[in-house]
Amino acid sequence: MHIQDLQMRRTKELPLGSEDTRTIITIPDVICDNAMILHVHDSLSITSIPGPSSALGSRWYNLRWCRVERCPMLDCLFTTPHIDSGRGSNEMIIFFWLRTLWTSQLPKACFIWNWSTPTSVQHFSNSSFEDLDFLHVDFCPRLIHVLPFHLLMINHSLCSLETLEIMWCGDLKEVFPVYTTDAESHNQQQHSTTTVEFLSLKHIHLHEVPKLQGICGRWRVSAPKLETVKIRGCWSLTRLPAVSMMKKVECDCEKEWWDRLQWDGLQANHHHSLYKPTHSRYYKKKLLRSSVLR
């Protein structure tokens, strides 16, 4: 399925004197449930891509590939599906087959998937997003987080994720916020020793994400298959994932940032010796400013 403004095809600039018209697309449920490819780009009007207003809302069950780019009025990619109060928790499956999610140049977007309440995520099956293996986000300056998950579903939901790329997202604080069932546990998550596992994650590329505190916020992260990490301009990030002790992970980063990282120790597979840091060849150690007397 392909969505594009005809006006954007004629010109890349908004005509003078034109009104700021915003559009919310309503897509029939038969398309939401059967579309395999979704490409939305160069639209000056749409603000979100909701599914049908009736029934259970859009599940995009068969969607394999999704790319959304250059839509300046888009607030969020997808809206919250309707939750049937008669259904039990963890029964609805969304984005079951999705493998690639690419979002780019969305200056107003605050969410990829906007939930009405944080606890809404507990109503969805941990099979949701289980095939997602490539996630790319760039030039989304207002994005707060990418995809929220419940603690009971995140380990399985993202079990296939291999590549994570996020660039130029100035407001992003966490990629996958993790919520618990009760408010008290949620408030105490910063002190939790629970580890979120990304069993297939191999490559991480983070560039100019200055407010990012962690992939899952303050939750500890483990990535036993991690191979490469490339990080620039992420000065609020103080921890890397715990990794396997079999092979060192290549880490391309600034030396000043590397020197400030926090570690839990070898017993937790979280130690600087498990990484192989490389820094810019232009990096130079600070020299004494005073002259040398002979």
Sequence and secondary structure as in RCSB ss.txt:
>XXXX:A:sequence
MHIQDLQMRRTKELPLGSEDTRTIITIPDVICDNAMILHVHDSLSITSIPGPSSALGSRWYNLRWCRVERCPMLD
CLFTTPHIDSGRGSNEMIIFFWLRTLWTSQLPKACFIWNWSTPTSVQHFSNSSFEDLDFLHVDFCPRLIHVLPFH
LLMINHSLCSLETLEIMWCGDLKEVFPVYTTDAESHNQQQHSTTTVEFLSLKHIHLHEVPKLQGICGRWRVSAPK
LETVKIRGCWSLTRLPAVSMMKKVECDCEKEWWDRLQWDGLQANHHHSLYKPTHSRYYKKKLLRSSVLR
>XXXX:A:secstr
 EEE HHHHH SS  TT     EE    HHHHHH  EEEEES SSEEE    SSTT    TT  EEEEE  TT S
EEE      TTS TT B  SSS  EEEEE  TT  EEE  SSGGGGGGB TTTTTT  EEEEES TT  BS  EE
HHHHHHHTTT  EEEEES TT  BSS EE SSHHHHHTGGG   EEE TT  EEEEES TT  BTTTTSEEE TT
  EEEEES TT     B  SSS EEEE  HHHHHT    BGGGTB GGGEEEE  TT      SS    
